[in-house]
Amino acid sequence: MVSAALRDFAWVQSSTQSRWGYKRAAAAVRQLERPLPDVLDAGILPRIHGIGPASTRIILEVLEHGFSPTVEHAIAASGQQHEIARRRALRTGFLSRAEVVRIIAIDVPSMVNVEDYRGDCQMHSVWSDGLETIAQMAEGAMARGWNRIAMTDHSKGLAIAGGMSIETMRRQHDEINALNHTFEGRFRVLKGVEANIFTDGTLDLKGEELAGVEMLLAAPHSKLRLLDDQTDRMLAAVRTPGVHVLAHPRGRMSDSRPGITADWDRVFEEAAARGVAIEIDGDPARQDLDYQLADRAREGGCLFALDSDAHDTQAFIYTDTAIAHARLAGIPASRVINCWDLPRLLGWLDDHRG
Ligand SMILES: [Zn+2]
């Protein structure tokens, strides 16, 4: 709520600088490990980078009243009530870091938890739009106690994200094979790829192009602001032979776009029937699926992939966000491919290869 007030206030600022300042404060609040009242009681708020006196005033107002009179007055004076309402609707179903920390700490043995988790299945390296090498990502994963990762750089259909050509993908496979050799079985990098779902539901990779790929993610990156129904597009993607995971299924982005509208229960039913896992993407701006839709996917019988969508090792922390949504949706570890032992995961990947 506090972060939302700061974002609303940012939107109605006339200067770019103050707009940026309040946005930065909102982001700092969302990333706090502890709830704001605790942070205030501990007296550490003034030392948090990005939160200045003007933002602190808004924060105190929200904590006192449940809303900020300053922000509400500014919105009324700006005449942008419609835009603010639209943006507020784009922020539902998101968890702050403090909420994530609280949810993953609750002891409910029947639901997936951090201790069950053995490795992330969506991440990007310098081979596409990531910031670190595959070796660095593997080391970061090992430091977290994981025993495998799937490296899923973008494929050729997404040039804007540095998508790999087929030849580049082959060279990446060579690098991964060599790296796996050095791990001598202690750790495994799976050769994955994040294929792009075109608007007609087909993928940018098919047939022979998928040779050597061990884990195929299919993800939408276009027509994510369209309000028309796109059930057929998503059904076609799920029915494509060889697809293991439907990644960030909606393609929504906090504060920016709603993502795909579809009859999700039909999509989940089809995914469950074909053994395609549904992803909960833990990137804080995505949180896609969120716990409400994930709950319906659980009811529909789906498997799940809980991933960070990391572009550097620091972002592995986003797996916590995915786990928190899964817990709110009541998902047990047995339904989560990240929690299976490696032979079971490899067997499942083999069974579903196109
Ligand atoms: Zn993506």
Boltz pocket constraint, residues with backbone or C-beta under 6 A from the ligand:
constraints:
  - pocket:
      binder: B
      contacts: [[A, 194], [A, 219], [A, 220], [A, 221], [A, 248]]
      max_distance: 6.0
